[in-house]
Amino acid sequence: MARVSVEIKDHIAHVRLTRGDKMNALDQAMFDGIIEAGESLMDNDDVRVVVLSGEGKSFCAGLDVMSFAALAGQDPVARIMPRTHGNANDAQQVAMVWRKLKVPVIAALQGVAFGGGCQLALGADIRIAAPDTKLAVMEMKWGLIPDMGGMTLLPHLVRSDVLRRLTYTAAPVEAEQALAWGLITEIAEDPLAAAMDLAEEIAGKSPSAVQAAKALIGYAEEHLDDEDAVLLEESRAQADLIGKPHQMEVIAANIQKRKPVFK
């Protein structure tokens, strides 16, 4: 896959942006590579967790400046309105593909996560950032709005006033402030190592329960005003787990004081 590598080991898929010399900036080849990487994992039952990272000094600096010229020469309606990936266009799928995966995704951030790079990180379930990381909803700098899934993802993470401040100003946010506002989950000196450790922990849990949990959380977020529906879905998901092989193996492993082995 152009500009992206995928390595699968011990049920963990490490997806790495490999354009470090350009701060992993997003051009069409990077868009295509990220989408291909995410979609390649959709039906891989060996994968239980994904770690998303960027090589070099930064996670992702956002849209490659040279790409603006290419975009300017196209019909914007024809370019961005078609739904090429279910409910998303290709730019939106760069972030949304990670939410659509049935397994958890952990993003390891360093340097900058600006614009499209920030929205890419928001597509992950969990974001671990180095202390010097800066994040920005950068599109307003170029007279644009966030259009890579940001307006689907951000309202679940930050207050409305914070979302508006980030969007209106395009101002970069330091890691500590990003943590306080809910943009990131935690800060670590070595975010990739921390992400891998967390991925290993999650990979050791019941795969069916973890996947059910991700699906249920997503359902609950989409039905915040429908308590009846969420309670019913919670019960349905639980009924699908009780007494099944993975749950029985967890019980046996707890009783025998050993690590569970899932088939």
Backbone torsions as a table, in degrees:
resi	resn	phi	psi	omega
1	MET	NA	126.9	-177.6
2	ALA	-60.0	128.7	172.8
3	ARG	70.4	2.4	-178.1
4	VAL	-140.8	137.8	175.0
5	SER	-116.9	150.4	177.9
6	VAL	-131.2	123.1	176.7
7	GLU	-125.6	127.2	-178.6
8	ILE	-113.6	123.3	-179.2
9	LYS	-150.3	131.9	177.6
10	ASP	53.2	42.5	176.0
11	HIS	70.8	10.9	177.9
12	ILE	-114.1	125.4	175.3
13	ALA	-97.7	118.4	176.8
14	HIS	-98.6	111.6	178.9
15	VAL	-103.3	118.8	-174.4
16	ARG	-122.5	130.0	171.0
17	LEU	-74.0	130.5	-169.7
18	THR	-118.0	32.5	176.6
19	ARG	-112.1	50.1	-173.4
20	GLY	-59.8	-31.4	-179.5
21	ASP	-67.0	-18.5	177.6
22	LYS	-114.4	23.8	-178.9
23	MET	55.6	31.2	178.8
24	ASN	55.5	34.1	179.4
25	ALA	-61.6	150.6	-173.9
26	LEU	-90.7	112.6	166.8
27	ASP	-115.9	-177.4	-175.6
28	GLN	-62.1	-36.9	178.4
29	ALA	-64.1	-37.2	177.7
30	MET	-69.4	-42.5	174.9
31	PHE	-53.1	-51.6	-176.6
32	ASP	-62.3	-40.9	-178.5
33	GLY	-66.4	-41.6	179.6
34	ILE	-65.1	-45.8	179.4
35	ILE	-62.4	-45.2	-179.9
36	GLU	-61.0	-40.9	179.3
37	ALA	-62.3	-48.0	-179.6
38	GLY	-62.9	-45.5	-177.1
39	GLU	-69.9	-26.0	178.2
40	SER	-67.7	-18.8	-177.9
41	LEU	-97.0	-5.3	-173.7
42	MET	-55.2	-45.5	-174.2
43	ASP	-111.2	20.3	179.7
44	ASN	-89.7	101.0	-176.0
45	ASP	-73.3	-10.3	177.3
46	ASP	-77.6	-21.8	-176.6
47	VAL	-88.7	127.5	179.3
48	ARG	-112.3	-21.3	179.9
49	VAL	-149.6	149.4	175.1
50	VAL	-119.9	135.9	171.0
51	VAL	-111.9	126.1	-177.6
52	LEU	-111.2	124.4	-177.8
53	SER	-144.0	171.8	176.1
54	GLY	-128.6	135.6	179.8
55	GLU	-73.7	160.4	175.1
56	GLY	84.0	-155.0	-172.3
57	LYS	-77.5	-21.7	-174.6
58	SER	-136.4	150.1	175.7
59	PHE	-65.3	-57.2	178.9
60	CYS	-169.3	123.7	-175.8
61	ALA	-85.7	4.1	179.5
62	GLY	95.0	-161.1	-175.1
63	LEU	-65.4	131.6	175.3
64	ASP	-58.8	127.5	-176.5
65	VAL	-56.3	-35.4	179.7
66	MET	-64.6	-21.8	-179.5
67	SER	-72.6	-22.3	178.9
68	PHE	-61.7	-40.1	179.9
69	ALA	-62.7	-41.6	179.6
70	ALA	-65.0	-40.4	179.7
71	LEU	-66.0	-36.7	-177.7
72	ALA	-63.4	-25.6	-178.2
73	GLY	-88.4	4.8	-177.8
74	GLN	-112.2	159.1	172.4
75	ASP	-73.2	114.0	-174.7
76	PRO	-61.6	-35.0	179.3
77	VAL	-66.0	-45.2	-179.9
78	ALA	-67.6	-28.9	-176.6
79	ARG	-78.1	-42.5	-169.3
80	ILE	-112.6	-14.6	-177.1
81	MET	-78.8	-34.1	-180.0
82	PRO	-60.9	136.0	177.1
83	ARG	-88.2	97.1	-174.6
84	THR	-89.3	-15.3	-178.3
85	HIS	-136.3	75.9	-177.8
86	GLY	68.7	-111.2	-179.4
87	ASN	-95.1	8.1	-172.8
88	ALA	-127.5	154.8	167.2
89	ASN	-87.7	-178.0	-172.9
90	ASP	-68.4	-35.4	178.5
91	ALA	-64.6	-42.4	179.1
92	GLN	-67.8	-35.3	-179.2
93	GLN	-64.1	-25.5	176.8
94	VAL	-54.8	-39.8	178.1
95	ALA	-91.9	-42.3	-170.8
96	MET	-73.0	-23.4	-179.7
97	VAL	-58.7	-31.0	-178.5
98	TRP	-75.3	-30.5	173.2
99	ARG	-72.5	-30.9	-178.6
100	LYS	-77.0	-20.0	175.8
101	LEU	-61.9	145.7	-178.8
102	LYS	-80.2	-10.4	-178.4
103	VAL	-109.6	158.3	178.8
104	PRO	-64.3	148.7	177.7
105	VAL	-124.8	130.0	179.8
106	ILE	-116.5	124.2	177.8
107	ALA	-98.8	132.1	175.8
108	ALA	-105.3	118.6	-172.0
109	LEU	-114.5	140.6	172.4
110	GLN	-148.3	161.6	179.3
111	GLY	66.8	-112.8	179.8
112	VAL	-125.0	149.9	168.4
113	ALA	-132.3	89.0	-172.8
114	PHE	-109.0	145.4	171.8
115	GLY	54.9	-120.2	178.5
116	GLY	-61.1	-29.1	176.4
117	GLY	-67.6	-36.6	176.0
118	CYS	-66.2	-44.9	-179.5
119	GLN	-66.4	-35.9	174.0
120	LEU	-57.8	-46.8	179.5
121	ALA	-63.4	-35.8	-179.8
122	LEU	-65.2	-23.0	177.7
123	GLY	-68.5	-18.7	178.1
124	ALA	-76.2	156.9	176.2
125	ASP	-71.1	-34.9	-173.0
126	ILE	-138.8	139.9	178.8
127	ARG	-125.1	122.6	177.2
128	ILE	-113.5	125.1	-172.7
129	ALA	-121.4	146.4	171.4
130	ALA	-68.8	155.4	-176.2
131	PRO	-58.1	-29.4	-176.6
132	ASP	-96.0	10.4	179.9
133	THR	-66.7	142.0	172.7
134	LYS	-122.5	137.8	177.4
135	LEU	-120.5	148.9	178.1
136	ALA	-155.2	137.8	166.8
137	VAL	-85.7	88.0	-160.3
138	MET	-87.2	-7.8	-167.7
139	GLU	-60.3	-32.0	-178.2
140	MET	-62.9	-25.0	176.5
141	LYS	-58.5	-29.8	-178.0
142	TRP	-106.1	15.7	178.9
143	GLY	73.1	28.5	-177.6
144	LEU	-126.4	176.0	174.7
145	ILE	-116.8	160.0	176.1
146	PRO	-61.3	127.9	-175.8
147	ASP	-140.0	27.2	177.7
148	MET	-118.4	39.7	-179.9
149	GLY	92.7	-2.7	-176.1
150	GLY	-57.5	-37.0	-176.9
151	MET	-81.1	-7.5	168.3
152	THR	-88.3	-36.6	-171.6
153	LEU	-89.3	-44.8	-173.7
154	LEU	-61.8	-40.3	-178.6
155	PRO	-61.4	-19.7	176.6
156	HIS	-83.5	-11.1	-173.1
157	LEU	-110.4	-36.9	-173.0
158	VAL	-127.6	159.0	175.9
159	ARG	-64.6	158.9	-178.8
160	SER	-59.8	-41.3	-178.6
161	ASP	-67.1	-36.1	176.9
162	VAL	-66.8	-44.3	177.8
163	LEU	-57.4	-43.1	-179.3
164	ARG	-67.5	-41.3	178.9
165	ARG	-62.5	-46.7	179.2
166	LEU	-60.1	-42.8	-175.3
167	THR	-74.4	-43.3	-176.1
168	TYR	-69.6	-33.5	-171.4
169	THR	-99.0	-27.7	-173.4
170	ALA	63.2	15.7	-175.3
171	ALA	-74.4	134.0	175.7
172	PRO	-64.1	147.8	-178.0
173	VAL	-120.2	130.7	176.9
174	GLU	-70.0	159.4	-175.5
175	ALA	-57.2	-43.2	-178.6
176	GLU	-61.0	-42.1	178.2
177	GLN	-69.7	-39.1	177.6
178	ALA	-60.6	-37.8	177.6
179	LEU	-66.0	-45.0	-179.3
180	ALA	-63.7	-34.4	-178.6
181	TRP	-85.4	-13.1	178.0
182	GLY	97.3	7.9	178.4
183	LEU	-71.9	-32.4	177.9
184	ILE	-124.1	162.9	-175.8
185	THR	-90.1	-42.6	-179.0
186	GLU	-159.8	167.1	178.3
187	ILE	-114.5	136.1	178.8
188	ALA	-142.6	144.0	178.9
189	GLU	-59.6	-38.2	177.4
190	ASP	-122.5	88.4	-173.4
191	PRO	-64.0	-33.8	179.6
192	LEU	-67.4	-43.3	177.8
193	ALA	-62.8	-41.5	178.7
194	ALA	-64.7	-39.5	178.5
195	ALA	-64.9	-41.2	178.9
196	MET	-65.7	-40.3	177.8
197	ASP	-61.9	-44.8	179.3
198	LEU	-66.0	-40.1	178.2
199	ALA	-61.4	-41.1	178.4
200	GLU	-62.4	-40.8	178.5
201	GLU	-62.5	-46.5	-179.0
202	ILE	-66.4	-38.9	-179.3
203	ALA	-63.0	-21.1	178.6
204	GLY	-84.4	-6.1	178.0
205	LYS	-87.6	169.4	178.2
206	SER	-57.8	117.7	-179.0
207	PRO	-59.3	-40.3	-178.8
208	SER	-68.6	-35.7	178.9
209	ALA	-70.4	-40.4	178.9
210	VAL	-64.0	-44.4	179.5
211	GLN	-65.3	-39.1	176.8
212	ALA	-64.1	-38.0	179.2
213	ALA	-64.6	-43.6	179.1
214	LYS	-62.5	-43.8	179.6
215	ALA	-64.2	-40.7	-178.9
216	LEU	-68.2	-40.9	177.4
217	ILE	-61.1	-44.5	177.9
218	GLY	-60.9	-41.7	178.4
219	TYR	-62.9	-45.3	-179.2
220	ALA	-62.3	-39.7	178.9
221	GLU	-64.7	-32.6	-178.6
222	GLU	-82.9	-12.7	-176.9
223	HIS	-128.2	45.2	-175.9
224	LEU	-59.5	-28.9	-176.6
225	ASP	-99.1	10.9	-178.3
226	ASP	-126.0	79.8	-177.4
227	GLU	-58.9	-40.5	-178.2
228	ASP	-60.8	-43.3	-178.0
229	ALA	-66.1	-40.8	-179.1
230	VAL	-67.6	-42.1	178.6
231	LEU	-62.3	-40.2	179.3
232	LEU	-66.7	-42.7	179.7
233	GLU	-67.0	-36.3	176.5
234	GLU	-59.3	-45.8	179.5
235	SER	-67.2	-41.4	179.2
236	ARG	-61.1	-45.4	-179.6
237	ALA	-63.6	-39.6	179.7
238	GLN	-66.2	-41.2	179.9
239	ALA	-61.7	-30.5	178.8
240	ASP	-73.1	-16.2	-177.1
241	LEU	-99.6	-35.3	-172.4
242	ILE	-62.8	125.8	175.6
243	GLY	80.2	-1.0	179.3
244	LYS	-80.4	164.8	-173.6
245	PRO	-52.4	-43.3	-178.5
246	HIS	-65.0	-42.2	-179.6
247	GLN	-67.6	-38.5	178.6
248	MET	-66.2	-34.4	177.6
249	GLU	-68.5	-37.2	176.5
250	VAL	-62.4	-44.7	179.0
251	ILE	-61.6	-46.3	-179.5
252	ALA	-62.3	-42.1	-178.9
253	ALA	-65.6	-39.0	178.2
254	ASN	-64.8	-42.4	-179.9
255	ILE	-66.1	-40.0	-176.7
256	GLN	-87.7	0.5	178.3
257	LYS	54.3	53.5	178.0
258	ARG	-139.6	170.7	176.1
259	LYS	-76.5	138.5	177.5
260	PRO	-70.6	151.2	176.5
261	VAL	-122.1	115.4	-174.9
262	PHE	-102.5	138.2	178.8
263	LYS	-110.1	NA	NA
